[in-house]
Amino acid sequence: MIRKLLQFSIVLLILASCNNEDDSQPIVIDAAQREPLNTQQINAKIDEQLNAKGDFNWKSASDHLLWSATMQGNSVVTIGFGNSAQDFDRAKTANSAAIEAELMQIIKKYEGDSDEILISSDRYLNLMNVIIKKQETIIALRKNKYIRYIEPADYHYVAIKNGQRRLTSSSSSGSSGCGFDSTALSAADYTTTTPNAKVPWTFTKHNIPSAWNYSSGRGITIGIVDTGISPNQTLLGSAFNTGDSSGRTLQKFGVYVNSIWPWSTNTDGPNDQCGHGTSMASVATAPRNNNGMPVGVAYNANLVVYRAASNVVLDGYQEQEGVKNAFTALGNNANVKIISMSMGYVFSVGKIEDGIRYAYSKGKLIFCAGGTSTSFTTFVGVIFPAWMPEVVAVTGVKEGSTYQKCDVCHTGNKIDFTVIMQRASSGNTVPVNSYYNAQTNYVGGSSVATATTAGIAALVWAKNPTWTRDQVLTKMKQSATFYPVKNPEFGHGNVNALLAVQ
């Protein structure tokens, strides 16, 4: 018996020794994969998966593709770690520091012991941003049991597709891009309410003016993650409390670092330099003013706005880092009930997923835009992060008796709600307050649909302040066109704001 036990122990020691030897075996890279792919080759492989599956995730990428994109993106990598795939919250991970130290040791083994490896370690999430230059490091890290994801953090897929390193702004008239345009409103596109505010035509289609007899959004705080708020629009500044809007608060923060260098940390402030964020804040919360300007859906709601990106396409390190930081900050803000983001990306980004899940875990009701077509996203259905299960996805439809998506809007089975935001005859979209004081504009796409729906949610929650996120969402679904069966392209359809607050 003793001899058998001794033999068994020897076998275990041999197996353990073999495993240790396997772990220490040098990583061998095939000669054909020792040079990184160029950006055109990388994008071709991404496009291949997008066309085949409708989505792309770096988890399914080969080591060579992942390393190539890293090398073509300033050698910056985001590492999400934890004890399981859902272990994103650093406060709930007792061994987070030990895991991070172990991963850093792996990196230093292949990259060398340098103080320039670690760019940042997130305070709230189990992730860090590092510099990696060797393919062997990528391969070794992917074998570690604590890795949730490894992604190139500064590869600009969209900018490269668009033939340039950085995106340029486009007109905001009738779209959801950047721009500082102003347009006189057609009298057919609004009505007037007390004390002297313009009610956008789309509000009437959703019975929002009737819902105001029951709720104005008072006591509810909406958080908007976008490009900031214009310092030149007083209705979203010093005149936020004017007319029938009173006793509410407005806070503006900037978490976007306007730099091509990942290690830069100086933000460029809370002011909108695009125009898009100003439009979204207007449609959600602009005051019921006496200036003859457009009113917002929840005209007595509080507002917290984060400048998190330079434009609506979250392409690159600083944009994605800014959005992640905005969501974690809003998640930690106990006053915020609702978060609205009318920006997105072609495929998933791990750090943004973590930030959204963090905010969701804090009870926030999150609305994201389903997608607005551009020359480089026409092949994509519902965009990221709107398709995440933690997010309520919204898109825009045309005015009319039958459902038709707006000219630039995305649809699909991930959509939850729709908003009527494009006129049948003129094609005009939603009147909003423009970037400059006393000026108006039209804004459309899934962007304005999302901000509108977030405003309706604020009306519902203000009417029922003790409700949970799920109760508010259920009431909105019950008031919508297709409830209880979701339409495969338009979800629950248009929300009837009056029914939702009764």
Residue pairs with C-beta under 8 A, 6 or more apart in sequence:
27 136
27 139
27 140
29 135
29 136
29 139
33 63
33 64
33 135
34 135
36 64
36 67
36 68
36 71
36 72
37 45
37 64
37 65
37 68
37 72
38 72
39 72
39 160
40 160
41 68
42 65
42 68
42 69
42 72
42 155
43 157
43 160
43 161
45 61
45 65
46 56
46 157
46 347
49 55
49 56
49 60
50 56
50 346
50 347
50 379
50 380
51 379
54 380
54 381
55 347
55 348
56 346
56 347
56 348
57 347
57 348
58 66
58 69
58 149
58 150
58 151
58 152
58 350
59 149
61 69
63 135
63 138
63 139
63 142
64 135
66 138
66 150
66 151
66 152
67 135
67 138
69 152
69 155
70 76
70 77
70 132
70 138
70 152
70 155
71 133
72 152
72 155
73 152
73 153
73 154
73 155
73 156
73 317
74 154
74 261
74 262
74 317
75 131
75 132
75 133
76 119
76 129
76 130
76 131
76 152
76 153
76 154
76 262
76 317
77 129
77 130
77 131
77 132
77 138
77 150
77 151
77 152
77 153
78 127
78 128
78 129
78 149
78 150
78 151
78 153
78 350
78 351
79 103
79 127
79 128
79 129
79 130
79 141
79 147
79 149
79 150
80 88
80 125
80 126
80 127
80 147
80 148
80 149
80 150
80 151
80 350
80 351
80 354
81 96
81 99
81 100
81 103
81 126
81 127
81 128
81 146
81 147
81 148
82 88
82 93
82 96
82 99
82 126
82 146
82 148
83 93
83 95
83 99
83 146
84 148
85 148
86 357
87 93
87 126
87 148
88 125
88 126
88 127
88 148
88 354
88 357
88 358
89 124
89 125
89 126
89 358
89 361
90 96
90 122
90 123
90 124
90 125
90 126
91 124
93 99
93 126
96 126
99 126
99 146
100 121
100 128
102 144
102 146
103 128
103 141
103 144
103 146
103 147
104 117
104 118
104 130
106 137
106 140
106 141
106 144
107 117
107 130
107 132
107 137
107 141
108 114
108 117
109 140
110 134
110 136
110 137
110 140
111 117
111 131
111 132
111 133
111 134
111 137
116 131
117 130
117 131
117 132
118 128
118 129
118 130
119 128
119 129
119 130
119 131
119 262
119 263
120 128
120 129
121 128
121 129
122 128
122 324
122 328
122 351
123 328
124 328
124 331
124 332
124 358
125 324
125 328
125 351
125 354
125 355
125 358
126 148
126 354
127 350
127 351
127 354
129 153
129 262
129 317
129 321
132 138
138 150
141 147
141 150
142 150
148 350
149 350
151 349
151 350
151 351
153 262
153 317
153 320
153 321
153 351
154 262
154 316
154 317
155 316
156 165
156 166
156 315
156 316
157 315
157 346
157 347
158 167
158 313
158 315
158 345
158 346
158 376
158 377
159 165
159 166
159 167
159 315
159 316
161 376
162 375
162 376
167 311
167 313
167 315
169 177
169 178
169 179
169 274
169 275
169 311
170 177
170 178
170 179
171 177
171 179
171 181
172 178
172 179
172 180
172 181
172 275
172 276
172 279
172 441
172 443
173 179
173 181
173 183
173 441
173 442
174 427
174 428
174 429
174 442
174 443
174 444
175 372
175 408
175 443
175 444
175 445
176 276
176 312
176 342
176 369
176 372
176 408
176 443
176 444
176 445
176 446
176 447
176 448
177 276
177 311
177 312
177 374
178 227
178 274
178 275
178 276
178 311
178 312
179 274
179 275
180 275
180 434
180 435
180 436
181 275
181 434
181 441
182 434
182 435
182 436
182 439
182 440
182 441
183 434
183 440
183 441
183 442
184 440
185 198
185 294
185 431
185 440
185 442
186 426
186 428
188 201
188 426
189 200
189 201
189 423
189 426
189 428
189 431
189 442
190 198
190 199
190 200
190 201
190 294
190 431
191 198
191 199
191 201
191 204
191 209
192 198
192 199
192 292
193 199
193 209
193 288
193 295
194 244
194 288
195 243
195 244
195 288
195 289
195 290
196 243
196 289
196 290
196 291
196 292
197 243
197 244
197 287
197 288
197 289
197 290
197 291
197 292
197 293
197 294
197 295
198 292
198 293
198 294
198 295
198 431
198 440
199 208
199 209
199 294
199 295
200 283
200 294
200 295
200 430
200 431
200 432
201 423
201 430
201 431
202 419
202 420
202 421
202 430
202 452
203 209
203 297
203 452
205 399
205 420
205 494
206 419
206 420
206 452
206 456
206 494
206 495
206 496
206 497
207 496
207 497
207 498
207 499
208 297
208 455
208 456
208 459
208 497
208 498
210 497
210 498
211 456
211 459
211 497
211 498
211 500
211 501
212 299
212 459
214 459
214 463
214 498
214 501
214 502
215 459
215 460
215 462
215 463
215 501
216 244
216 245
216 288
216 298
216 299
216 300
216 301
216 459
216 462
217 285
217 297
217 298
217 299
217 300
217 301
217 455
217 458
217 459
217 462
218 247
218 248
218 300
218 301
218 462
219 302
219 462
219 465
220 298
220 301
220 302
220 337
220 338
220 458
220 461
220 462
220 465
221 249
221 301
221 302
221 303
221 304
221 333
221 335
221 336
221 337
221 338
222 284
222 285
222 298
222 301
222 302
222 303
222 304
222 336
222 337
222 338
222 339
222 340
222 454
222 455
222 458
223 303
223 304
223 305
223 306
223 326
223 330
223 333
223 336
223 338
223 339
223 340
223 364
224 277
224 280
224 281
224 284
224 303
224 304
224 305
224 306
224 339
224 340
224 341
224 451
224 454
225 306
225 308
225 323
225 326
225 327
225 330
225 339
225 340
225 341
225 343
226 272
226 276
226 277
226 280
226 281
226 305
226 306
226 307
226 308
226 309
226 341
226 342
226 343
227 256
227 272
227 273
227 274
227 275
227 276
227 277
227 278
227 307
227 308
227 309
227 310
227 311
227 312
227 343
228 252
228 254
228 256
228 269
228 270
228 271
228 272
228 273
228 274
228 277
228 278
228 305
228 306
228 307
229 236
229 237
229 252
229 270
229 271
229 272
229 277
229 278
229 281
229 305
229 307
230 236
230 271
230 272
230 275
230 278
230 435
230 436
231 237
231 271
231 272
232 435
232 436
232 437
233 278
233 282
233 433
233 434
233 435
233 436
233 437
234 437
235 242
235 282
235 286
235 287
235 289
235 291
235 293
235 433
235 437
236 250
236 278
236 281
236 282
236 285
236 286
236 303
236 433
237 250
239 287
239 289
239 291
240 248
240 250
240 287
240 303
241 247
241 248
241 287
242 287
242 289
242 290
242 291
243 287
243 288
243 289
243 290
243 291
244 287
244 288
244 299
244 300
245 287
245 288
245 289
245 299
245 300
246 300
247 300
248 300
248 301
248 302
248 303
249 302
249 303
250 302
250 303
250 304
250 305
251 303
251 304
251 305
252 270
252 271
252 304
252 305
252 307
253 270
253 304
253 305
253 306
253 307
253 326
253 329
254 267
254 268
254 269
254 270
254 271
254 306
254 307
255 267
255 306
255 307
255 308
255 322
255 325
255 326
255 329
256 267
256 268
256 307
256 308
256 309
256 310
256 318
256 319
256 322
257 264
257 265
257 266
257 267
257 268
257 318
257 321
257 322
258 267
258 268
258 310
258 318
259 266
259 318
260 318
262 317
262 318
262 321
264 318
267 307
268 307
269 307
270 305
270 306
270 307
271 307
272 278
272 307
272 435
273 310
274 310
274 311
274 312
275 434
275 435
276 311
276 312
276 342
276 343
276 447
277 305
277 307
278 433
278 434
278 435
279 432
279 433
279 434
279 441
279 443
279 447
279 448
279 451
280 340
280 342
280 447
280 448
280 450
280 451
281 296
281 303
281 305
281 451
282 294
282 296
282 432
282 433
283 294
283 296
283 297
283 430
283 432
283 443
283 448
283 451
283 452
283 455
284 296
284 297
284 298
284 301
284 303
284 340
284 451
284 452
284 454
284 455
284 458
285 296
285 297
285 298
285 299
285 301
285 303
285 455
285 458
286 293
286 294
286 295
286 296
286 299
286 432
286 433
287 295
287 296
287 299
288 295
288 299
288 300
289 295
291 438
293 433
293 438
293 440
294 431
294 432
294 433
294 440
296 455
297 451
297 452
297 454
297 455
297 456
297 458
297 459
297 497
298 455
298 456
298 458
298 459
298 462
300 462
301 455
301 458
301 462
302 335
304 330
304 333
304 335
304 336
306 322
306 326
306 329
306 330
307 322
308 319
308 322
308 323
308 325
308 326
308 343
309 318
309 319
309 322
309 323
309 343
310 318
310 319
311 343
312 342
312 343
312 344
312 372
312 447
313 319
313 343
313 344
313 345
313 374
314 320
314 323
314 343
314 344
314 345
314 349
314 352
315 345
320 345
320 349
320 351
320 352
321 351
323 341
323 343
323 352
323 355
324 351
324 352
324 354
324 355
325 355
326 355
327 339
327 352
327 355
327 356
327 358
327 359
328 355
328 358
328 359
330 336
330 339
330 359
330 364
331 355
331 358
331 359
331 360
331 361
331 362
331 364
332 362
336 364
337 363
337 364
337 365
337 458
337 461
337 469
338 364
338 365
338 366
338 367
338 454
338 457
338 458
338 461
339 359
339 364
339 365
339 366
339 367
339 454
340 366
340 367
340 368
340 450
340 451
340 453
340 454
341 366
341 367
341 368
341 369
341 385
341 450
342 368
342 369
342 445
342 446
342 447
342 448
342 450
342 451
343 369
343 447
344 368
344 369
344 371
344 383
344 384
344 385
344 386
345 352
345 383
345 384
345 385
346 376
346 377
346 380
346 383
346 384
347 384
348 384
348 385
349 384
349 385
352 384
352 385
353 385
353 388
356 366
356 385
356 388
356 390
356 391
357 390
359 366
360 366
360 390
363 468
363 469
364 469
365 392
365 457
365 461
365 469
365 472
365 473
366 390
366 391
366 392
367 391
367 392
367 393
367 394
367 450
367 453
367 454
367 457
368 385
368 386
368 388
368 391
368 392
368 393
368 394
368 450
369 383
369 386
369 393
369 394
369 395
369 445
369 446
369 447
369 449
369 450
370 382
370 383
370 386
370 393
370 394
370 395
370 409
370 410
370 411
370 412
370 414
370 415
370 446
370 449
370 450
371 377
371 380
371 381
371 382
371 383
371 386
371 395
371 409
371 410
371 446
372 408
372 409
372 410
372 444
372 445
372 446
372 447
373 408
373 409
373 410
377 383
380 410
381 410
381 411
381 412
381 414
382 393
382 395
382 410
382 411
382 412
382 413
382 414
382 415
383 410
385 391
386 393
386 394
386 414
386 415
386 446
387 393
387 412
387 414
392 416
392 417
392 453
392 473
393 414
393 415
393 416
393 417
393 491
394 415
394 416
394 417
394 418
394 419
394 446
394 449
394 450
394 452
394 453
395 405
395 406
395 409
395 410
395 411
395 415
395 418
395 419
395 446
395 449
395 490
396 405
396 406
396 409
396 418
396 419
396 420
396 421
396 422
396 444
396 445
396 446
396 448
396 449
397 403
397 404
397 405
397 406
397 409
397 418
397 419
397 420
397 421
397 422
397 490
397 494
398 404
398 405
398 406
398 407
398 420
398 422
398 423
398 424
399 420
399 422
399 423
399 424
400 424
403 418
403 487
403 489
403 490
403 493
405 411
405 489
405 490
406 421
406 422
406 429
406 444
406 445
406 446
407 422
407 427
408 444
408 445
409 445
409 446
409 449
410 446
411 489
411 490
412 488
412 489
413 486
413 488
413 489
415 489
415 490
415 491
416 477
416 486
416 491
416 492
417 449
417 453
417 476
417 480
417 491
417 492
417 493
417 494
417 495
418 449
418 490
418 491
418 493
418 494
419 448
419 449
419 450
419 452
419 453
419 494
419 495
420 494
421 429
421 430
421 444
421 445
421 448
421 449
421 452
422 428
422 429
422 444
423 429
428 442
429 442
429 443
429 444
429 445
429 448
430 442
430 443
430 444
430 448
430 452
431 440
431 441
431 442
432 440
432 441
432 442
432 443
432 448
433 439
433 440
433 441
434 440
434 441
435 441
453 476
453 495
456 476
456 495
456 497
456 500
457 472
457 473
457 476
459 497
459 500
459 501
460 467
460 472
460 475
460 476
460 500
460 501
461 467
461 472
463 501
464 471
464 472
464 475
467 475
475 500
476 492
476 495
476 500
477 483
477 484
477 492
478 484
478 499
478 500
479 495
479 496
479 497
479 498
479 499
479 500
480 491
480 492
480 493
480 494
480 495
480 496
481 492
481 493
481 494
481 496
482 490
482 491
482 492
482 493
483 492
483 493
486 492
487 493
